[in-house]
Amino acid sequence: MNTQGNRGTGAPPVTVTLAFGPLRYRVPAPVPPDLAAFTLALDDGSTPHGAPPLVDPGDLADRVVLDAPTVGAVVLHAAAVRVEGGVALLVAPPGTGKTTAAVHAGDRAFAYNGVLCVPGDSTRAWALPFAGGAPPQPRVSSAMELPVRVVLILVRGDTPWFEWAPGAAATTSVLRACVCPRSGDPHRRVRAVIALEIASRVRAGRLTVPPSPSPSRSPSPVWLDVLDRALKGM
C-alpha cells in the first residue's frame, strides 16, 4: 500500500487514527501489528478539535510521554493487574519483575510495562504498549478505561505478603515511576504536579511476590489471592 499518497494525482496519504486514553494521533497505514488494538474508529466522534497530528509510529512512545500533561495525564513505567473495582498498579525499580508478575497474572493482566493515568475523584488508567523508549508489547488495549484502586510497591520475597504503606511511599513510588521525555520537557512542572495528585488520591501498599511466580491457572497466583483479601477491607 502506498502510505505517502499518489503525488501525481495529489491524493492524500492513507492514515489511521490511534487512541491512547484521551490522546489521538494519526499514523501512516497500515498500522504495525503491536499497535493495531489502539486503532480508533473514524465515526466515533471522539477526535477533538480537528485532525490529530501525523506521527511516525517509531516516535509514538516519546510523543505520548511528551503530550500526556496537555490532557492532564502522565505515563507511568508500571505494570497493572485487574482487581475488584479497577486495577492495581505495580511499580518497582527496573529488573524487579513488574512485567513478569503481570504476565503470570494471566487474564487479570491489564498492562505489562506502561500505564497512562489521569487523576481525579477516581484516578483513571489506560494500558499502553510502551513506556518511554521501551519496545511495544502486544496483548494490551487502551480501549478499556479502569479506575486505579491502589499503587503497589513490588518487593521480591519467598512468601507472598501485603501491607499498607504510608502516603510518603506512594509519593516516592509514583514520582519515580513517572516517565519523562528523553530530550527536553516543556511540561516538567505540570508533569510533577499531576504525579503528586495521583499519589495523594490513591493508597499505596507493599506487595511481596515470589521471584518466579507460577503462571495463573485456576483461580489465580497466591500473591493475587493475598492482594484480593487485603483490598476487600478498603
C-alpha positions as CSV (number, residue, x, y, z in Angstrom):
1,M,0.0,0.0,0.0
2,N,1.3,3.5,-0.8
3,T,1.2,5.3,2.5
4,Q,2.6,8.5,1.1
5,G,-0.3,9.2,-1.3
6,N,-0.1,9.5,-5.1
7,R,1.9,12.6,-5.7
8,G,1.0,12.6,-9.4
9,T,-2.7,12.9,-8.6
10,G,-2.4,14.8,-5.3
11,A,-4.1,12.1,-3.3
12,P,-3.6,12.4,0.5
13,P,-1.7,9.8,2.3
14,V,-3.7,6.9,3.8
15,T,-3.7,7.3,7.6
16,V,-5.2,5.6,10.7
17,T,-6.1,7.3,14.0
18,L,-4.7,5.7,17.2
19,A,-6.1,6.4,20.6
20,F,-4.1,6.3,23.9
21,G,-6.5,7.3,26.5
22,P,-7.6,10.9,25.7
23,L,-4.6,11.3,23.2
24,R,-5.1,11.0,19.5
25,Y,-2.5,10.5,16.7
26,R,-2.6,9.8,13.0
27,V,-0.1,7.3,11.7
28,P,0.5,6.1,8.1
29,A,-1.4,2.9,7.2
30,P,-1.1,0.0,7.6
31,V,-0.8,0.1,11.4
32,P,2.1,-2.0,12.9
33,P,0.6,-5.2,14.5
34,D,1.7,-4.2,18.0
35,L,-0.4,-1.1,17.7
36,A,-3.5,-2.5,15.9
37,A,-5.5,-2.8,19.2
38,F,-5.3,1.0,19.6
39,T,-7.0,1.9,16.2
40,L,-9.8,4.3,16.7
41,A,-13.0,4.1,14.6
42,L,-13.3,7.2,12.5
43,D,-17.0,7.6,13.2
44,D,-17.0,7.6,17.0
45,G,-17.0,11.3,17.2
46,S,-14.1,11.4,19.8
47,T,-11.4,13.2,17.8
48,P,-11.2,16.7,19.4
49,H,-10.7,20.0,17.6
50,G,-9.9,18.8,14.1
51,A,-7.4,16.3,12.8
52,P,-4.9,14.9,15.3
53,P,-1.2,15.3,14.4
54,L,0.5,12.9,12.0
55,V,3.3,10.9,13.8
56,D,5.7,8.2,12.7
57,P,4.9,5.0,14.6
58,G,8.5,4.8,15.8
59,D,8.1,8.2,17.6
60,L,4.8,7.4,19.3
61,A,6.3,6.3,22.7
62,D,8.1,9.6,23.2
63,R,5.3,11.6,21.8
64,V,2.7,10.1,24.2
65,V,5.0,10.8,27.1
66,L,5.6,14.4,25.9
67,D,2.0,15.2,25.3
68,A,0.4,13.4,28.3
69,P,0.4,16.5,30.6
70,T,-1.5,18.5,28.0
71,V,-4.5,16.3,28.7
72,G,-3.9,16.2,32.5
73,A,-2.2,12.8,32.4
74,V,1.2,11.2,33.0
75,V,2.8,8.0,31.7
76,L,3.9,5.7,34.5
77,H,6.5,2.9,34.0
78,A,4.3,0.4,35.7
79,A,2.6,-2.9,35.1
80,A,-1.1,-3.4,36.2
81,V,-3.4,-6.2,37.2
82,R,-7.2,-6.2,37.4
83,V,-8.7,-6.3,40.9
84,E,-12.3,-5.9,42.1
85,G,-13.4,-2.4,41.1
86,G,-10.5,-1.4,39.0
87,V,-6.7,-2.0,38.6
88,A,-3.7,-2.2,40.9
89,L,-0.5,-0.6,39.6
90,L,2.8,-2.4,40.1
91,V,5.7,-0.1,40.5
92,A,9.3,-1.0,41.3
93,P,12.9,-0.4,40.0
94,P,13.7,-1.9,36.6
95,G,14.5,-5.6,36.8
96,T,12.4,-6.2,39.9
97,G,9.8,-8.2,37.8
98,K,6.8,-6.0,37.3
99,T,6.2,-7.3,33.8
100,T,6.8,-10.9,34.8
101,A,4.3,-10.6,37.6
102,A,1.7,-9.1,35.3
103,V,2.2,-11.8,32.7
104,H,1.8,-14.5,35.3
105,A,-1.5,-12.9,36.4
106,G,-3.0,-14.4,33.2
107,D,-6.3,-13.0,32.2
108,R,-6.1,-10.4,35.0
109,A,-3.1,-8.7,33.5
110,F,-4.1,-5.1,32.4
111,A,-0.7,-3.6,31.4
112,Y,2.8,-5.0,31.2
113,N,5.1,-2.0,31.0
114,G,3.3,1.3,30.7
115,V,0.1,3.0,32.0
116,L,-1.4,6.3,31.2
117,C,-3.1,7.9,34.3
118,V,-5.4,10.8,34.8
119,P,-6.0,11.9,38.4
120,G,-9.5,12.8,39.7
121,D,-12.0,11.7,42.3
122,S,-11.4,8.3,40.7
123,T,-8.0,8.2,39.1
124,R,-8.3,6.6,35.6
125,A,-5.9,4.3,33.9
126,W,-5.3,3.0,30.3
127,A,-2.9,0.4,29.3
128,L,0.0,1.4,27.0
129,P,2.0,-0.8,24.7
130,F,5.2,1.1,25.7
131,A,6.7,3.3,28.4
132,G,9.2,5.8,27.1
133,G,11.8,4.1,24.8
134,A,10.6,0.6,25.6
135,P,9.6,-1.5,22.6
136,P,5.8,-2.1,22.0
137,Q,4.4,-5.1,23.8
138,P,1.3,-6.9,22.3
139,R,-1.8,-8.1,24.0
140,V,-2.8,-4.8,25.7
141,S,-5.5,-2.5,24.6
142,S,-6.4,1.1,25.6
143,A,-10.0,0.6,24.7
144,M,-10.8,-0.2,28.4
145,E,-10.5,2.6,31.0
146,L,-10.5,1.5,34.6
147,P,-10.1,3.3,38.0
148,V,-6.9,2.8,39.9
149,R,-7.6,1.3,43.3
150,V,-4.1,1.0,44.7
151,V,-0.4,1.6,43.9
152,L,1.6,-1.5,44.8
153,I,5.3,-1.2,45.5
154,L,6.6,-4.6,44.3
155,V,9.1,-6.5,46.5
156,R,10.6,-9.9,45.8
157,G,10.5,-12.5,48.6
158,D,9.7,-16.1,49.2
159,T,6.3,-15.6,50.9
160,P,3.5,-13.6,49.3
161,W,2.6,-10.7,51.6
162,F,0.8,-7.4,51.6
163,E,0.9,-4.4,53.9
164,W,-0.4,-0.9,53.6
165,A,2.3,1.8,53.1
166,P,2.4,5.4,54.3
167,G,1.5,8.2,52.0
168,A,5.1,9.2,51.5
169,A,5.8,5.8,50.0
170,A,3.1,6.5,47.4
171,T,4.5,9.9,46.6
172,T,8.0,8.5,46.1
173,S,7.0,5.5,44.1
174,V,4.7,7.4,41.7
175,L,7.3,10.2,41.1
176,R,10.0,7.6,40.4
177,A,7.7,5.7,38.0
178,C,6.7,8.9,36.1
179,V,8.2,8.7,32.6
180,C,9.8,11.9,31.2
181,P,10.7,12.7,27.6
182,R,14.2,11.6,26.6
183,S,15.1,15.1,25.4
184,G,13.7,18.2,26.9
185,D,10.5,18.5,28.9
186,P,8.4,21.7,28.4
187,H,5.8,20.3,30.8
188,R,8.1,19.3,33.6
189,R,6.4,21.2,36.4
190,V,2.9,20.2,35.2
191,R,4.0,16.6,35.0
192,A,5.2,16.6,38.6
193,V,2.0,18.2,39.8
194,I,-0.1,15.6,38.1
195,A,2.1,12.8,39.5
196,L,1.8,14.2,43.0
197,E,-2.0,14.5,42.7
198,I,-2.2,10.8,41.7
199,A,-0.1,9.9,44.8
200,S,-2.3,11.9,47.0
201,R,-5.5,10.3,45.8
202,V,-4.5,6.6,45.6
203,R,-3.5,4.5,48.5
204,A,-0.2,2.6,48.4
205,G,0.8,-0.8,49.6
206,R,3.8,-3.1,49.6
207,L,3.3,-6.4,47.8
208,T,5.8,-9.3,48.2
209,V,5.8,-11.6,45.2
210,P,8.0,-14.8,44.8
211,P,10.9,-14.4,42.4
212,S,9.5,-16.9,39.9
213,P,5.7,-16.9,40.3
214,S,3.8,-19.7,38.5
215,P,1.6,-18.7,35.6
216,S,-2.0,-18.1,36.6
217,R,-4.3,-21.1,36.1
218,S,-7.2,-21.6,38.4
219,P,-8.1,-19.4,40.1
220,S,-5.0,-17.2,40.5
221,P,-1.4,-16.9,41.8
222,V,-1.2,-16.9,45.6
223,W,0.0,-13.3,45.6
224,L,-3.1,-12.2,43.8
225,D,-5.2,-14.0,46.4
226,V,-3.3,-12.1,49.1
227,L,-4.0,-8.9,47.3
228,D,-7.7,-9.6,46.8
229,R,-8.2,-10.3,50.5
230,A,-6.4,-7.0,51.5
231,L,-8.4,-4.9,49.1
232,K,-11.7,-6.2,50.4
233,G,-11.2,-4.2,53.5
234,M,-10.8,-0.9,51.6
